[in-house]
Amino acid sequence: MTAPAPAPPLSGADAHDHHIAWPPAAFACRVLTPRTPSTSEPLLVLGGGLQSRHSWARLERHLGPHHRLLIPDLPPARSPGQARSNLTWDDLTHAALTVADQLRIDRFAILAVSSGYPIGYRLAQQNSNRVTRLMLFGAAPRPSPRLAALIREGLRREATTAPPASASSRRRTAAQLVDVLTNTTAAAEHLLIKAAARVMLDQLNASPVDPLVRYVFDRGSLLLSDPLPTGGLAGIPTLVGVGEHDTTTTVEDNRAVAATIADCTLLVMKYADHLLHLERDGDFAAAINLFLNDKPLHTLPHSTAEILR
């Protein structure tokens, strides 16, 4: 396998940023509209920690010409130096719903990845009359012990009055975070996994702030408190997907989340880790497209699909 090439310029769709006026914190939403008419409902994309509305170039290339995409920059759960209270999962769920409301979209599908999944799950749970399909990738009932320990270290570090971290210290922290969020053993055998982890490391190294504190402020701190809501989910076609080598949210973690959803399909993608949208962007987009069009997932190469009832 070769390393993923840079995503080419977007074609077949027009992209615009929209201002979402949501108290307590306004934010931007990137909207892609196909140049040819589409009959499918818009797809609301809820990324994970440290991702922004500009993190989905590969998905845009594959899906933008066929589906309207809504990619919000939801506000961080915590903001240093601001007096407002910390945001909760329900707050961020309301922020995501505000995107659809202000863009005057009645019905929509949801793609929620990693720490975006608790928001997507709640949004579907609370708005079953508006959500047509739900796709969760990289979901877990709770963070892994290694990730939970790293989050607690980030909270401790954020609470100290020490001087800002040096560039070398930030690089060490970035490497530590990537080591926890990716499978380094699998990366030694699969170049696409290694390349995706390198992309993540380069992005974290480019940050002027401590990447761990940034991760905790973004949404990491919320992972310690009930990412999977109670009550389950029914009545919405749902796909839960995971890479076979994912150690951040394991296959069994995703299976446990899928078990709380009636008639859910569990998709396991081979030769993949946690960063599916980078490692296997074509197959990742193909799975989404098949599911949105109610087509069988068994045609997807190097993957297994299992219906849980």
Disulfide bonds with the S-S distance in Angstrom:
none
